[in-house]
Amino acid sequence: MNTEIRRATGLLVIEVVNSNANGDPDRESDPRQRPNGLGEISPVSFKRKLRDLVEDHDSLFFQSLPETYVNNSERYSILESRGRDLKSITGEMSNDVKNFDQKKFLESTFVQKYWDARVFGNTFLEKGANKGFIKTGVVQFGVGVSISPVNVIRHTNTKKAGVQEDKQGGMAPLAFRIVEHGVYCMPFFVNPNYAAKTGCMQEDIDLLKLLIPRAYDLNRSAIRTDVRIRHAWYIEHLNALGSCPDYLLLETLTPKRIGEATIASMNWDDYEDKTALPEELQAKVSSVSDLMLV
C-alpha cells in the first residue's frame, strides 16, 4: 500500500438554496448564524455526512467504490458511530491501555478498523486510558462561513395527524427554518505530519476525495434539499511541509461578491467565480484540481 501522503490545502465552495445546511441546537435548529448575519456550517456537520457514507457498506455508493475499498470493507468502519460499544473499542486499542506503545497501537485492531480515526484523529478517552490515544488527525476541516450575510426564512409546519393520540392534528410553529440563499467557504487541510501517529495512508485520503463531492447529494433531507458544492478545490504542495502559505491559496479561490457584500445574495450570479490559480501561485504547488470535476 502507498503510505506517502502529500500536504494539501482544500476549499469547499458551498451554495445553499432554500435549505438548512446546519441547524443550531442552541437556537431551535435555526440555520447557524453569527451576530453579523454571516452563516456558518460546522466542521462536525460536514464530517458527519462523510462518515455516514462510509459506514453504510451495503449502500449503492459504497458498493460503487474501487475494489480496494469494497473488498476490504472491514478497514472502513466508523469510530464516531451511533450506539458504539466503548468497552469493546478500548479493547481494540491494545491489551494494556495504561502502557501506550505507538508501534503496537498502529498494529492494533483499532487503527486497522476505523477509517475516521485514521483520517480525522480521535480523542477517545476511557477510564485508565493512556494520553497516547489522544491524536489530532491528518485531515482537519475548518468552519464554513458565508461570504455575505444570509436571510433566514421561518415557516410553520402543519400536521394532519396529531402527535398525541387524542389530538386531531396541529401546528409546528416556525419549525421550517431555511437559508434563502448563501455561498459558504469551508477550508480543509491535509497534514502528513500526523500520519505516523494515526496510521493514515494515502488510500484513506483517496477515499476522502471520492466522498467529498457526494457529501450533500447523497445525504439530502426534508430541510436540506438543495445544498450544492460548487467547487471542491484540492491543491497538493510540492513537499510534505508545504510549498505555499495556505491563506494565499484560500483567498485566491474564494468567490468575490458582486455589489454590496453586506446584503444577502439571491443567486449564484451575485458572485464572481474563481476557476484557477494565477501563474505565480500555480508554480508554487504540485497540482490543483476541482474534485467536483474529477
C-alpha angles and dihedrals in degrees: 000000000000108000098175111110121191123220109253141181119209137189127190116202104200124188116201117199120185090328142109105236094181126006122211112231090200090061103041092272094304111162106274111265138170123229089258091058098255113139124234138206114194122227089232091058093053095044090051090063091051091049092050091054093051096043097060101074093174095056124112089243097054093044089053093058121105115285093254088072101035094047092047099040091143087074091058105063120132123242095194093060130135116262095015119170106239095191092052092048091052089055091051091058095063141307092260114036092179095066105052117205115182095204093050090044092056089051094047126113087245095063094040093050112042117068096184092051091053093047106032098025125232139251094197108167123185128168108277094011119141119247087239087084092066104094132168113222136250090235124050126180120205129214114287109230127186118242092226132022115278131227113231116209120200126194134173117249118219125211122201092197118057120241091223121058095241095046125093098207140301153180136285101208114221091346094137104075120170143160109244093212136334142155114217130190118210118184123206133185136208110206115182090190089089099042094098090054098053102028093243115164135191091258088061090054091046089057090050089055090053092048101050098069090051097044097106102019092062095038103055121151137181091268096036104050102135117035112141128194099213093182135006102191116198116186120185118204126225092246141018093259095054129265100212134031110265094225093060091056093045095047092048095053097042110109116245121234113238113222123350109010093195092064121082115255124239102202145353092274088072089075136067104230122222115216106170146016119256115254095257091058094038088061091056096058137056100230144348122207139166107225089205089067100041 
